[in-house]
Amino acid sequence: MEYKIKIGMVPTRRNIFSAQDAIKYKRLIQDKLDSLNIDYIDIDDINEEGLLFNEDDVDKIIDKFRAAKIDALFFPHCNFGSEALVCKVADAFKLPILLWGPRDESPLPDGSRLRDTQCGLFATGKILRRFGLPFTYMPNCRLEDPVFERGLSNFIAAANVVKEFRNMRILQISTRPADFWTMMCNEGELLEKFGIEIHPISLNELTDMVVELAQNKDHEVMQTVGFIKDNMEVCIPEEDAIRVAALKVAMSRLSKKFKCKAIAIQCWDALQQAIHIMPCAANSLLTDEGMPVACETDIHGAITAVMAQAACMSKTPPFFADWTVRHPTNDNGELLQHCGPWPISLAKKGTRAKLDRPFVFPEHCSGSVSAEIKGGELSIMRFDGDNGKYSVLLGKAHGIEGPYCAGTYLWIEVDNWVRLEEKLVTGPYVHHCVGVHADILPVIYEACKYIPGLQPDFYDPVEEDVKAWLRGEV
């Protein structure tokens, strides 16, 4: 899956400082964005300078950006800048805003200055607050400084999370399992607060499609069977593998038909009664393709997976997991595990995931995945809420060695397990989380600025560290 974020770039200046120096810096900034393959729309056709300094140009810029369907705004201050005009453009869109300007140079021999960019940034930040517009500030630095590229990349990823969050529809397949009260969610509140839509379908709509696809040996189904044989150790009968592939294809087609970004499925036990397979492998294959699937009809889990995938710009797939048991010898170790829905691309180096039967459930139907996944550095997160309040749990972990487990699993270590355990029990979180092999904490933290009603919640006291990273201090 490939994400694209289109930025509306509005370089700005003020008349009392050098127009020529501002134009020079505008061009240098454009060259830098081009070298980084940033997709942006400029205002070069709005006036002869391609800079915002005249109120007559505000409506023209707004009209151009609306037509281009931009996803975020970038206001480089090429000298002091025009704070009121910046805010008038920004207020028309309510999109993520990046505020930055190049570091000022020494005064000229006569004592005059060409820019005073830093001073202008102070002014614009204040007026953005007056307008009630959240914004991201990238430190006043040089274009060559590492913090520029790093900050820009983080902002683009945060804007991607906001875009995906604001346009989210989850395919809900069947109801939650009756006994799984933890999977309750407030569908109306998700729509009212965040604009998140749930598209429910009955289990029969899915299973009838699966049976037909399997019986007809649909071309895409048989292609999927071939992929499974090429990439997994198949430990189930051929006819079961065909049903697994048919389930994957059916879920994929339904998600596309209803324009959904993720799926939450009742994985047990009505599905086993209907078509005698587990959905784990189908979930695994779909998540690897950029369509995350959450088990146990976990709507909040599906939302979390969309956010995690967007935060890492789909460079690595998320995995949906249970917090399960403590490590036998490491007091800060914990087992992340589930019956088998994790992407097979994450299997530990030198191993192949198995298409098997689950280690639990009396039916022992085919369709689960068995694999230890690769370790390394991880981000763990969970979108959740109750009583009208929502937050996103955030933290880091790293993979460690531990005993063999059935299903898909990874032993991890965190800084302070009992602190995290207390947070999980006291809420508003549950036993499900989403992991990803990337550091997405600064991305999610920044994205939360632009999602009213959603608070970042770190399970370790690292908020100041994240802020320092965003400021370029680390």
Secondary structure, 3 states (H helix, E strand, C coil): CCCCCCEEECCECCCCCCHHHHHHHHHHHHHHHHHCCCCEECCCCCCCCCCECCHHHHHHHHHHHHHHCCCEEEEEECCCCCHHHHHHHHHCCCCCEEEECECCCCCCCCCCCCCCHHHHHHHHHHHHHHCCCCCEECCCECCCCHHHHHHHHHHHHHHHHHHHHHCCEEEEECCCCCCCHHHCCCHHHHHHHHCCEEEEECHHHHHHHHHHHHHHCCHHHHHHHHHHHHHCEECCCHHHHHHHHHHHHHHHHHHHHCCCCEEEECCCCHHHHHHCECCHHHHHHHHHCCCCEECCCCHHHHHHHHHHHHHCCCCCCCEEEEEEEECCCCCCEEEEEECCCCCHHHECCCCCCEEECCCCCCCCCECEEEEEECCCEEEEEEEEEECCEEEEEEEEEEECCCCCCCCEEEEEECCCHHHHHHHHHHCCCCCEEEEECCCCHHHHHHHHHHCCCEEEEECCCCHHHHHHHHCCCC
